[in-house]
Amino acid sequence: MDPETLASCKMLMDRDRLRIVGQLATAPVSSGVLAASLGIAPRLLARHLGRLVKAGIVAEQATPSGHVFSLDVARLAVIAADLARAEAEAQPSTSGLPGFEEAAPAAGWSREDAAVLRAFVSDGRITSIPAQHAKRMVLLRFVAGTAFREGEEYPEKEVNMRLALRHPDVAALRRYLVDEGFMDRHAGIYRLRSDG
């Protein structure tokens, strides 16, 4: 993934900055309107807006009545395209495309595992988390192997971001990955277990 895109995504992990972007999604507004509608102190708002402008997510325009802020739609389109490309590169084919059944044994996936993945994964996204433990273990092995790399350390925000690309219930996935031994967690840092 492009380092600028990764930095932009990390920037959006802040609650207040995400609220600002959400407000700007409706219409361009001044910092005064933003501060009043979101209840953010003007000084803190100015800092958040400065970071969002620097990242290219928000555009700033000087007008006779003051500065107006809006989303930079072109930059958001670039970020979305980069995220889609990164997700496509990270995901093995599990949608029943020709050749998956033949490649599954070489990748360590049995035919039964491949059937579970086809039932619960569509276009690299998890459609639902299986209640049955054995099926959930197959899904967790898929997530661990496609979202994370051995030897790398991930802060919780990055773990959440990577898991959100696969399913909205990131807390459940994160908990399952740790509880079932796919990842270790220490002081807010996650690592893929080599024996997971």
N, C-alpha and C positions, 0 to 999 in steps of 0.2 A: 504494500500500500504506500502511496505517496506520503512522505513525511508531513507535508503541509495538510493533507486530508486528515491524517491521524491527529495532528495538533488541533485542527478545527473540531474534530469529534470530541477530543478531550475537553476543549473549551466549552462545549455544549453540555458537559456532564455537571456543570454548576447549576443549581436550581434557579438562582436569580437570573443568570444569563439565558437560561432556557425560557423563563417567563418573559424576558424582554423580547426574545425572538418570537415567541408566541403572540405577543401583543403587536409586534411589527408585521406579523403575517396578515393581519386584518387591514392595516393601512399605515402609510408613513405618518410619524408623529414627532412632535418636539420632545426634548428631554424633560421639559416641565410637565407635559401631559403624561409621559411615561412615569415620572416620579410620583405624580399624584395618583394615577390609576393602579400602579403596582405597589405603592407604599414603600418604595425604596428611597433611602436618604440620597439627596442630590449628589453628594460627594462620592458615595459608593456607586451610584448609577453612572456617573461620569467615568469612573474607573472601568466598570463593566463595558460600557459603550466603547471606550478607547480600545479595549482588548478585542471586542467584536469587529470594530472598524479595521484594526491592524490585521486581523485574520481574514478580512475580506468578506465576512459573513454579513456585515451591516455596512451600508453606504451612508455617508454624511453629506448633507447639502446645506450650504449657507443661504439663508433667505433674508429679506428685509426684517422679518419679525423674529429671526433667530435661526438656530440650527435645527434641521429636520432630519430624522433618521428613518431608513427603510431597509428592507432586506435586499441583499444583492442576489437576485434570482439567478443570474448567470453563474456566480460562484457556487451557489447551492446545487445547481445542475451538475457542475463539475465534481463536487463532493459526492453527490448521489451516484454518478457514473463510476467514480473511482471505487466507492463502496461496493457497487454491484459487481464490478470487475474483480475486486479482491475476494468477494464471497464466491463468485463462480470459480476462481482459481483454487480456493480452499476446499471446495466441496467435491467429493467423488460422485460419479453418476449413480444415482439410486432410483431413478425413475423408470426403470424397465427398458432403458435404451438397449439396442442390440449390442452384445459384447459384455454386458455387465455380469451375466451368469458365468461366462467363461473366465472373466478376470477375477471374480470373487474369491475362488480358492487361493489364487496367488497373493491376494491382498489379505488373506487370513479370515475372510468372511465365508461362512458356510452358506449353503443354499437357504437354510432356515433363517440365518441372520439376515441375508439379503431380503427375504420375504418380510421380516419384521421391519427393516428399514423402508421398504417400499410401502408398507402399511402406515408408517408413522412419520415419514419424511417426504416432502414434496418440494422440488426445486431448492433443496438444501435447507429448507425450513421445517421445523418440527410442527406437525399438525396437531398433535396432542401427546402428552406424556403418558405412556402406558402404566396402568395400575399393576399389571402382573410383573413381579420382580424380574423374572428371566428376560422378558421383553425390554423392560426398562434398562437392564444391564447392557443389552445390545445397543440400545439407543445412547446410553452414557458413554460406551466405548467409542461409538461413532463421533459424538460431540467432543470428547477428550482428544481424539486423534485428528480431528479436522479443525478445531478451534485453537488448539494450543500446541506448542513445540517443546520437546524435552530439553531440559537445561536452561530454559528461560524463566524469568521471574515476572509475575504479573501482579500489579496492585489491584485491589478489589474493583476500582472504577473501570479498569481495562477488562477485567474478567466480565463485569456486567455488560460492557459494551459489546464484547465478542459474543456473549450468550444472547443478548438482545437481538442479534442478527438471526438467531435460530428460533427463539421462542420468547414471548413477552414475560413469562414467569421466570425471570432470571434468578430470583432468590431460591426457588425450588431446585432449579438445575444446579446452581452453585452448591447448595446443601447436599444434594445427591452425589455430586462429583467428589466432595470431600468425604461424606459418610461412607460411600461405597469404595473408597480407596483409590480413586482415579487421580486425585490431586491432594497435595498437602497444603495446609494453611498455617502460617506462623506470622504473628504481628501484622496482619492485614496483607501479607504477600502470599500469593498462590504459586505453586510449582506442580507441573505434571509429574506424577510418579512414574519411574521407569518400569516398575513392575505392575502398573495399573492396568 
